[in-house]
Amino acid sequence: MLAERFARAASVAALHADAVDREGRFPAEAVAALKAERLLGLQIPRQFGGEGAGLTDIAEGCFALGQACSAAAMVFAMHHIKVSSLVSHGLDSAWHCRLMEQIAGEQLLVASSTTEAGIGGDLRNSLCAVEQTGEVFALGKDASVISYGAQADLILATARRNPEAATSDQVLVALFADQITLERTSTWDTLGMRGTCSDGFRLEARGVPVEQILPKPFAEIAAQSMLAASHLLWSAVWFGIASFAVDRARVFVQAEARKRQGQVPPTALRLAELSNALQAMKATLVSALRRFEDAQGNADLLDSLAFSVMLNNLKTTASDMAVDIVQRALGIVGLAGYKNGTPFSLGRPLRDVLSAPLMIGNDRILANTAKLLLVQKSSGQLMSA
């Protein structure tokens, strides 16, 4: 069963989570376990050797891993966010269909290069450009961040369609590790999520066949699959981290109750409030996942303002709630959670979850939502997006 495969990979991730965080290193053991369980090709259609899993299945994996090792969970999420772009937009390209077969067959790890020096985290603009000569192209990109770029087998990178194109006229290109050179320009030394190894690189590619460029404009890819997959899978990771923290708080309160037979510990009330918050976060995520699955094949709905607002709200709500929940769990556990190396330690998950509101900053997303709301009309329906 899929849940058992996720559980086995998560158990490996949990064993090495503290070392990954302490050493700021790639969660190699967890990724090897994901490959051994054949979970990197899960989303690939069955005709290409995958299992045709939907984002809800992938989100279950992000949740399971999020409880074990935040960095491993985020690597798994980011891999499948890129795979979702291939699955949704690569079926009309023979080369990308073969690529999907290769990802499923060889369990290739896929990374993303969308950020760039000069534009920051604005993934809908690029300064670098594809420079085509005959049937091949070259690309040079100052990527401010490529998570696990040094460990990935394949990188999907954004760039302008050509040197004369507008910064928003972008394409998405697939680059194998042996087709590029990566010169490290910055090091990922951070408070949390240290194992994602999101270093900065100068990426150079030469003589890459033009058929490796996804045929659809990146604007469509971002709107119809990538942004949705990002917000949904990131939120599942954060829900896993929050659930881990609540579990530690619950076990702590239960231990306190056993010491005071016949009395309810004062922290039990806070635990009840925390359970309420966790349930609300889960409802927000599950609702968004169902709406996304229901909208598959409906390009008009996926492109609608209401759907974009719903997904934006998911990201800002889930990221803020996750931070709040972990902090409140720490308040219940007290010094036993503040201290490293105890059964109730919450330092690592707290530092990891603090990245949630910063990944595509919530202020940036709220500003985008504000623009959409200026022209959006009310649907007047309870179950609409």
Stockholm file with secondary structure:
# STOCKHOLM 1.0

chainA/1-385         MLAERFARAASVAALHADAVDREGRFPAEAVAALKAERLLGLQIPRQFGGEGAGLTDIAEGCFALGQACSAAAMVFAMHHIKVSSLVSHGLDSAWHCRLMEQIAGEQLLVASSTTEAGIGGDLRNSLCAVEQTGEVFALGKDASVISYGAQADLILATARRNPEAATSDQVLVALFADQITLERTSTWDTLGMRGTCSDGFRLEARGVPVEQILPKPFAEIAAQSMLAASHLLWSAVWFGIASFAVDRARVFVQAEARKRQGQVPPTALRLAELSNALQAMKATLVSALRRFEDAQGNADLLDSLAFSVMLNNLKTTASDMAVDIVQRALGIVGLAGYKNGTPFSLGRPLRDVLSAPLMIGNDRILANTAKLLLVQKSSGQLMSA
#=GR chainA/1-385 SS CHHHHHHHHHHHHHHHHHHHHHHTCCCHHHHHHHHHTTCTTTTSCGGGTSCCCCHHHHHHHHHHHHTTCHHHHHHHHHHHHHHHHHHHHCTTCHHHHHHHHHHHHHTCCEEEECCBTTTBTCTTCCSCBCEEETTEEEEEEEESCCTTTTTCSEEEEEEESSTTSCTTCEEEEEEEGGGEEEEEEECCCCSSCGGGCCCEEEEEEEEEEGGGBCSSCHHHHIIIIIHHHHHHHHHHHHHHHHHHHHHHHHHHHHHHHHHSTTCCCTHHHHHHHHHHHHHHHHHHHHHHHHHHHHHTTCHHHHTSHHHHHHHHHHHHHHHHHHHHHHHHHHHHHTHHHHSTTSTTCCHHHHHHHTTGGGTTTHHHHHHHHHHHHTTCCCCCCTTCC
#=GC SS_cons         CHHHHHHHHHHHHHHHHHHHHHHTCCCHHHHHHHHHTTCTTTTSCGGGTSCCCCHHHHHHHHHHHHTTCHHHHHHHHHHHHHHHHHHHHCTTCHHHHHHHHHHHHHTCCEEEECCBTTTBTCTTCCSCBCEEETTEEEEEEEESCCTTTTTCSEEEEEEESSTTSCTTCEEEEEEEGGGEEEEEEECCCCSSCGGGCCCEEEEEEEEEEGGGBCSSCHHHHIIIIIHHHHHHHHHHHHHHHHHHHHHHHHHHHHHHHHHSTTCCCTHHHHHHHHHHHHHHHHHHHHHHHHHHHHHTTCHHHHTSHHHHHHHHHHHHHHHHHHHHHHHHHHHHHTHHHHSTTSTTCCHHHHHHHTTGGGTTTHHHHHHHHHHHHTTCCCCCCTTCC
//
